[in-house]
Amino acid sequence: MSPYARRRATNSIVLTLSMAATIFGLVWLALILWTLLKNGIGAINVDFFVQMTPPPGSQGGVLNAIYGSLIMTLVATVAGSPVGILAGTFLAEYGRGNPIAPVVRFINDILLSAPSIIIGMFVYELMVVRMGHFSAWAGAAALAMIVIPVVVRTTEDMLSLVPGSLREAAFALGTPKWKVIVMVTYRAAIQGMLTGVLLAVARISGETAPLLFTVINNQFWSTNMNAEMANLPYVIFQFALSPYKDWQSLAWGGALLITVAILVLNITARLLANLKSFAR
Amino acid sequence: MTEIALTGAGTGERQRTADTIFRGATWFFAVFVLLILAGVIVSLIVGAIPALQEFGWSFITSSAWNPVTEKFGALPAIYGTLVTSAIAMLIAVPVSFGIAIFITELCPPWLKRPIGTLIELLAAIPSIIYGIWGLFVFAPVLQSTLQPLLIGTLGNIPWIGTLFGGPPLGIGILTAGLILGIMVLPFITSVTRDVFETVPTVLKESAYGIGATTWEVIWNIVLPTTRVGVIGGIMLGLGRALGETMAVTFVIGNAHRISASLLQPGTTISATLANEFAEATGDIYPSSLVALGLVLAFITLLVLTAAKLMLLRMQQQGGR
């Protein structure tokens, strides 16, 4: 084989392999979604949405868990997003030349990838031990700490994309800086910032590890934020590992519900971000 | 903005106060981010003190794990964490490279976005979903196909054979590692792709101009230029794999022992915490679990810090 033919052969082998790798990656996504649909769709019926989690061996639904997940996600998002947005604003608008800014940016990126179970342990020591019992507040606090780094990161990125000329135009009118940020920069970056919040919601909706030692679970309907509360991830964890067919079926239904919700959130967030780039 | 034009005397003062307050608020919450990490570290250290005083360094080197006699050692969990992550990297690194090469060099432009998005959705699927899928779908398939194959072939080779000894159980260290590999693949792909795209087109075109093939351009131009960033991406994926909890908890088998065989059950730090922390009673048992958490935090923060430093260096190079 001539050197030229050999080089060409190596090239086609590598490029074929790279195509195979891409297919390999996509196959897992398809397989997981397919199994979820196959096993989960049977569990989704009216009872699934209106009944409480059942005792072993009987039928029921996951209404209490859906409520618990929604309310904790809501509280975590409402508490975590403003913190993240303000911290991100600091990095983007006041960060230049400030010695704290690079440190915050660095630590935030570390928090972004840090194991969520460690956050759970921290909240356990911080709240559960002090209060003496598990509570939905503690669960929401753990989730909020996962929301913050995601929102900080996207807020900073999105604010940095806003052209400086826009800010300068507002400054030239004598507008004070806080007003420029709130009324001009935020307004220009609002879609991107919303994308960040949506991605954070998607991230925490399926988080299980930080809930294990903060809210645990509750088999019954409860709206008391100061007590244990049912939540979908924990129900999936508990029911999937149980030997009861009815429980396992509910776990698959819950898994399908969570995954569909997260995929919808992710795709919406991406569409929002795209809308932004078309507008510019 | 008409009201700004009409501001009279005194409002300037008010605006300056508002400015200070707003700036102070953003500063406060930026520092709050630092406090979260500081709080995590301090609370882990404080919680781990009783166990570390009791066992000292032997906590890391001992493989005892007995809640009844209150003897605890972290070695099996550390071993499981490192080995599963190593298996994950063996799978994820080449595949991520392949995908990044495909997306940046080979893929028709209209297909770039859909494929990139689909791969990123793999990262959006929660850990617990990988867990339930791994336990009920993936593990049984491995038990009837890959594992008997490994035992039948590699299992007979001396030395390497011990890694693939024992019956095919489906669950175990290998299964956990494979699932972790699938889970961290999108993270490595996304960083690798990003750094590949920072290579100046002129650089690549000049190589193509002297007759290099696509692979030669990737191997001789793209990879050397982006080396630091690629390693940073791999470390980022490793950091994720080390701390991944729920998926591993479902499929690893949760056995506190070190088996020579990768097909046997084991445990990781995060799986031990997920399984035992809420039920641990007494003083030493919960404290030992917190100490495990401290070890995990130490390892992951080290890896993630190295990853970030490398990616920062890459950014600075790109800016030049």
Chai-1 contact restraints between the chains, C-beta under 6 A:
chainA,res_idxA,chainB,res_idxB,connection_type,confidence,min_distance_angstrom,max_distance_angstrom,comment,restraint_id
A,R7,B,T213,contact,1.0,0.0,6.0,A-B,restraint_1
A,T10,B,W215,contact,1.0,0.0,6.0,A-B,restraint_2
A,N11,B,T213,contact,1.0,0.0,6.0,A-B,restraint_3
A,N11,B,T214,contact,1.0,0.0,6.0,A-B,restraint_4
A,N11,B,W215,contact,1.0,0.0,6.0,A-B,restraint_5
A,V14,B,W215,contact,1.0,0.0,6.0,A-B,restraint_6
A,L15,B,L106,contact,1.0,0.0,6.0,A-B,restraint_7
A,L17,B,G98,contact,1.0,0.0,6.0,A-B,restraint_8
A,S18,B,G98,contact,1.0,0.0,6.0,A-B,restraint_9
A,S18,B,I101,contact,1.0,0.0,6.0,A-B,restraint_10
A,S18,B,F102,contact,1.0,0.0,6.0,A-B,restraint_11
A,M19,B,F102,contact,1.0,0.0,6.0,A-B,restraint_12
A,A21,B,V95,contact,1.0,0.0,6.0,A-B,restraint_13
A,A21,B,G98,contact,1.0,0.0,6.0,A-B,restraint_14
A,A21,B,I99,contact,1.0,0.0,6.0,A-B,restraint_15
A,T22,B,I99,contact,1.0,0.0,6.0,A-B,restraint_16
A,T22,B,F102,contact,1.0,0.0,6.0,A-B,restraint_17
A,F24,B,V95,contact,1.0,0.0,6.0,A-B,restraint_18
A,G25,B,I99,contact,1.0,0.0,6.0,A-B,restraint_19
A,G25,B,I119,contact,1.0,0.0,6.0,A-B,restraint_20
A,G25,B,L185,contact,1.0,0.0,6.0,A-B,restraint_21
A,L26,B,L118,contact,1.0,0.0,6.0,A-B,restraint_22
A,W28,B,I182,contact,1.0,0.0,6.0,A-B,restraint_23
A,L29,B,L118,contact,1.0,0.0,6.0,A-B,restraint_24
A,L29,B,L122,contact,1.0,0.0,6.0,A-B,restraint_25
A,I32,B,W133,contact,1.0,0.0,6.0,A-B,restraint_26
A,T35,B,W133,contact,1.0,0.0,6.0,A-B,restraint_27
A,T35,B,V137,contact,1.0,0.0,6.0,A-B,restraint_28
A,V83,B,F29,contact,1.0,0.0,6.0,A-B,restraint_29
A,L86,B,A25,contact,1.0,0.0,6.0,A-B,restraint_30
A,L86,B,T26,contact,1.0,0.0,6.0,A-B,restraint_31
A,L86,B,F29,contact,1.0,0.0,6.0,A-B,restraint_32
A,A87,B,F29,contact,1.0,0.0,6.0,A-B,restraint_33
A,A87,B,A30,contact,1.0,0.0,6.0,A-B,restraint_34
A,A87,B,V33,contact,1.0,0.0,6.0,A-B,restraint_35
A,T89,B,T26,contact,1.0,0.0,6.0,A-B,restraint_36
A,F90,B,T26,contact,1.0,0.0,6.0,A-B,restraint_37
A,F90,B,W27,contact,1.0,0.0,6.0,A-B,restraint_38
A,F90,B,A30,contact,1.0,0.0,6.0,A-B,restraint_39
A,Y94,B,R23,contact,1.0,0.0,6.0,A-B,restraint_40
A,V104,B,A30,contact,1.0,0.0,6.0,A-B,restraint_41
A,V104,B,V33,contact,1.0,0.0,6.0,A-B,restraint_42
A,I107,B,L34,contact,1.0,0.0,6.0,A-B,restraint_43
A,I107,B,L37,contact,1.0,0.0,6.0,A-B,restraint_44
A,N108,B,V33,contact,1.0,0.0,6.0,A-B,restraint_45
A,D109,B,K308,contact,1.0,0.0,6.0,A-B,restraint_46
A,I110,B,L304,contact,1.0,0.0,6.0,A-B,restraint_47
A,L111,B,L37,contact,1.0,0.0,6.0,A-B,restraint_48
A,S113,B,G239,contact,1.0,0.0,6.0,A-B,restraint_49
A,S113,B,R240,contact,1.0,0.0,6.0,A-B,restraint_50
A,S113,B,L304,contact,1.0,0.0,6.0,A-B,restraint_51
A,P115,B,G243,contact,1.0,0.0,6.0,A-B,restraint_52
A,P115,B,T300,contact,1.0,0.0,6.0,A-B,restraint_53
A,I117,B,T245,contact,1.0,0.0,6.0,A-B,restraint_54
A,I117,B,S270,contact,1.0,0.0,6.0,A-B,restraint_55
A,I117,B,L273,contact,1.0,0.0,6.0,A-B,restraint_56
A,I118,B,V40,contact,1.0,0.0,6.0,A-B,restraint_57
A,I118,B,G293,contact,1.0,0.0,6.0,A-B,restraint_58
A,I118,B,A297,contact,1.0,0.0,6.0,A-B,restraint_59
A,M121,B,G293,contact,1.0,0.0,6.0,A-B,restraint_60
A,F122,B,V40,contact,1.0,0.0,6.0,A-B,restraint_61
A,F122,B,S43,contact,1.0,0.0,6.0,A-B,restraint_62
A,E125,B,S43,contact,1.0,0.0,6.0,A-B,restraint_63
A,E125,B,G47,contact,1.0,0.0,6.0,A-B,restraint_64
A,M145,B,I36,contact,1.0,0.0,6.0,A-B,restraint_65
A,T175,B,I4,contact,1.0,0.0,6.0,A-B,restraint_66
A,P176,B,Q15,contact,1.0,0.0,6.0,A-B,restraint_67
A,P176,B,D19,contact,1.0,0.0,6.0,A-B,restraint_68
A,K177,B,D19,contact,1.0,0.0,6.0,A-B,restraint_69
A,W178,B,A18,contact,1.0,0.0,6.0,A-B,restraint_70
A,W178,B,D19,contact,1.0,0.0,6.0,A-B,restraint_71
A,W178,B,F22,contact,1.0,0.0,6.0,A-B,restraint_72
A,G206,B,P126,contact,1.0,0.0,6.0,A-B,restraint_73
A,T208,B,I128,contact,1.0,0.0,6.0,A-B,restraint_74
A,T208,B,M246,contact,1.0,0.0,6.0,A-B,restraint_75
A,A209,B,T245,contact,1.0,0.0,6.0,A-B,restraint_76
A,A209,B,M246,contact,1.0,0.0,6.0,A-B,restraint_77
A,L212,B,A274,contact,1.0,0.0,6.0,A-B,restraint_78
A,L212,B,A278,contact,1.0,0.0,6.0,A-B,restraint_79
A,F213,B,F277,contact,1.0,0.0,6.0,A-B,restraint_80
A,F213,B,A278,contact,1.0,0.0,6.0,A-B,restraint_81
A,P233,B,I128,contact,1.0,0.0,6.0,A-B,restraint_82
A,I236,B,I128,contact,1.0,0.0,6.0,A-B,restraint_83
A,A240,B,I132,contact,1.0,0.0,6.0,A-B,restraint_84
A,A255,B,I129,contact,1.0,0.0,6.0,A-B,restraint_85
A,A255,B,I132,contact,1.0,0.0,6.0,A-B,restraint_86
A,T259,B,I129,contact,1.0,0.0,6.0,A-B,restraint_87
A,I262,B,A124,contact,1.0,0.0,6.0,A-B,restraint_88
A,N266,B,A124,contact,1.0,0.0,6.0,A-B,restraint_89
